[in-house]
């Protein structure tokens, strides 16, 4: 019980419920290891007793919780909810303390707020405080004092506007006749322009564009990046850099050779069946960009670059320094010379090395170029009439050897990895190899790392998708070297995490979508919905799980969601209809049961859905034609009340291959496949835009979904 009390004070679970009525005890060794990662020693009975005594005394003596959240009504000020926060001992919220703060504070306690713009407010009226992240101080008559982060946030994130539909695409997979072997930001701009103007689409959702771990071979997964804060320059359209035409004539021949290499990379993927080779693409782009970097910036461009450097400050400098050091020493920063293993001690070494300093500037310049092309893509989407525009994706974590883990070492829990506990779909649990943020350090720093991350991602976003949004509430921590089954949940201050998210989304004018698939703790979806965060509803999972298990008819779907037929981690709709996904899993040894039994179960599930589509009138032609059936599924999605309807772009052309097959590494080419037709032949963006099949599907949605008027010539299909 002593260990359980200590764990509870630090948000560490000693048991969890994988399903209703089932409770699993967490091994003591796991709890001790997780506490150690939080700098709490519980390794011996004496250490445990001392740690518990210290934690209980600290909780008892603390005047304020680490974070206080004040939710405002729609607009600046006007209290709608009382301030809230997490503290070890809370007063009954029925009685307000000084200035309306719902905590036990000694009579006569004086409260002072220092706002984020430096103003001081004494004895604040909560309804008059500006939105922002402020500092709250308490001074008790007995001489005690305390400080807390005060987050004043709107009640809800901005909504997506009128009902609309859009495209979901893994950007690297969408090559055009101008790509260098993988999709780029020029292709994103073209896709948004075409989809918005021709088909009335309201958004384009892309995979995380985060910076990948440098070196070759790099991890191709966009969900295990080096940095979540800065985008990867591999997505640049090199020819669109304004200085590109002015490369020194003496070096044009070298640039021509690079262009020939880029053309070959593109043709190998589109015409010769090769996989997308991100490392080869980056090698070609890096060589070309180094030539472009030698071109002197004009006065206006130079001023804009300097502004960018000033605005991004130390965070960008750290990221660029890591990139430069990784080029010389490799990306495993724990193996670098000792003086370089921390960004602050590395500063002097970089300043003293002219070559390193030049490479730091090169990587800062790349970040600036990428930011500018992201801005241009976002502007194009808006000009094309998209009501939302670009939807960016936030991965759940970062690579342990990457830029963020190096630059923010103190924020990450050493020796821990994020994953998932065993469930009905994976009896062994999951270890994603991503170090978790320490909730105590986040709170101590006023959530600055989290705020900075959100601010960067929302700069050019009409909406932000958050992968595994349940991580705002709790994450499954797995001790290094242990099995995922031997992990446990660690809680975060969800009220604070949500308040920061709502505040930054409000400032950016962006909607927020949470990926809430899988095991979701009771109350989480309700808390997200209360703050305006949309959920994710995937057709094959929408059933009456508490009753008959039948597929939910469209009117029973929730409205506050993005409704889709599939995702990047699931089979395409064509693969579902053909049964190809079962065959693929069998070939790779991923089926847990007999092949024929799995095929029979899959066929029955598909037939059940097709039968529902027929009964509801969405498949009047009857089953049989794959393209017709895919349109019927999207008629069904259009009939739900979902605020946003997403079309997985490969579904528009009948691609049967998943972009990612969970549970595989080198057995399947995850994250390396171009969009293709039913025959597996890759389709360029130009081919897709000319595809009658794609036109029919998107015109259907333009007619049936959205506040925008369907474009001229659109017809019901």
Secondary structure, DSSP 8 states (H G I E B T S, - for coil): -HHHHHHHHTTB-SEEEEETTEEEE--HHHHHHHHHHTT---SSHHHHHHHHHHHHHHHHH-SS-SEEEEEE-SSS--BSS--EE--SS---TTS--GGG--S---TT-EEEEE-TTS-EEES--GGG--SEEEEEEEE-TTS-EEEEEEEEEESS-----S-EEEEEE-GGG---TT-SSS--HHHHHHHHHHHHHHH---EEEE---EE---SSS----TTSBSEEEEE-GGG--GGGSTTGGGS-GGGHHHHHHHHHHHHHHHHHHHHS-----HHHHHHHHHHHHHHHHTS---HHHHHHHHHHHHHHHHHHHHHHHHHHHHHHH-S-GGGS-GGGSSHHHHHHHHHT-HHHHHHHHHHHHHHHHHHHHHHHHHHHHHHTT-SSEEEEEE-S-BBTTSHHHHHTGGGB-TTEEEEE---SS-TT-EEEEE--B-HHHHHHTTTHHHHHHHHHHTTT-SEEEETTGGGGTEEEEEETTS-GGG-EEEE--HHHHHHHHHHHHHHHT-EEEE---S---TTHHHHHHHTT-BEEEEGGG-B-TTTT--B--GGGS-SSEEEES--TTS--HHHHHHTHHHHHHHHTT--SS-HHHHHHHHHHHHHHHHHHHHHTTS-TT-S--HHHHHHHHHHHHHHS--SEEEEEHHHHHT--S-S--TT-SSSS-TT----B-TTS-B--HHHHHT-HHHHHHHHHHHHHS-SS---TT----
